[in-house]
Amino acid sequence: MKLVFLDALTLGDVDLSMFQNLGEVEIYQTTKKETISRLKDADIVLTNKVVIDKEVIDNTNLKMIQVLATGMNNIDIEYAKSKGIIVKNVAGYSTESVAQLTFAFALEIMNKLKYYDEYSKTKYSQSEIFTHIVDFYELNGKTWGIIGLGTIGKRVAEIAKCFGCDVVYYSTSGKNNDNNYKQVSLDEVLKSDIISIHAPLNENTNNLLNKTNLELIKKGAILINMGRGGIVNENDLAEIIDKKGFFAGFDVFTKEPIDKDNPLLKVKNIILTPHIAWASVEARKKLIKLAYENIKEFIAGNYNANII
């Protein structure tokens, strides 16, 4: 078997040597548009975000597509199935990592750590008193609204309860029901003190938050997007957020890398990270191990064609 990594650079500094136990391995560190030529002799492709579409499939002899992520919107899954190609993702590896960054955003904004750090380094030594206070707030007693109560959404809910939050949620698919938390409408979730998004991007969630319902977010509230960029209309958010006086933390964007003219870059009340919530050291190690096990099982003949 010949295995080809298309965009290993997106995985950071991880050890891929174990895959040499499974066959010949080629590792490409970029996402240049050379997909078909790189896959000419490949049996298995490992991709994070590089697109594997009908054109790629028709011009290669792939037997398996291993997505190095949970989301598979970069793969033409149905066409792959029609060609008898196995498609596998890796689920559950990043739950703790994403939940942790979700709370990092919330706690950073609520505790004003950036402000206090700058003050302590520049002005504190000249102070006449031992402290310097600007208002910061506790999570205890706040309402935490979750959009998308899947695996990650449920983990965030569990942690929020430990902080003493009242958790409510909106199911974007209508299929997730959990009696531990109160299910409410989207409009009701947007009235929460903290709102975090943990949903996939699909026909139900595209442009889900826009100029109309973003107006429901109250002054001082926090909107955290850990789902996909297209769920929130970035132009509408940029127009509203500073005017309304709420805050945001975004790890995902409609286009990635972010456009240099993305309006969110000019927003005052927002913290941005470059799509790294999934990528703790522990999560990436788990991702690679699970992908390895998927391919090992495939080579051993334990997958049937068209099973995803």
Buried (B, 14 or more C-beta within 10 A) or exposed (E): BBBBBBBBEBBEEBEBEEBEEBEEBBBBEEBEEEBEEBBEEBBBBBBBBBBBEEEBBEEBEBBBBBBBBBBBEBBBBEBBBEBEBBBBBBEEBBBBBBBBBBBBBBEBBBBBEEEBEEBEEEEEEEEEEEEEEEEEBEBEEBBBBBBBBBBBBBBBBEBBBEBEBBBBBBBBEEEBEBEEBEBBEBEBBBBBBBBBBBBBBBEEBEEBBBEEBBEBBEEBBBBBBBBBBBBBBBBBBBBBBBEBEBBBBBBBBBEEEBEEEBBBEEBEBBBBBEBEBBBBEEBBEBBBEBBBEBBBEBBEEEBEEEEB
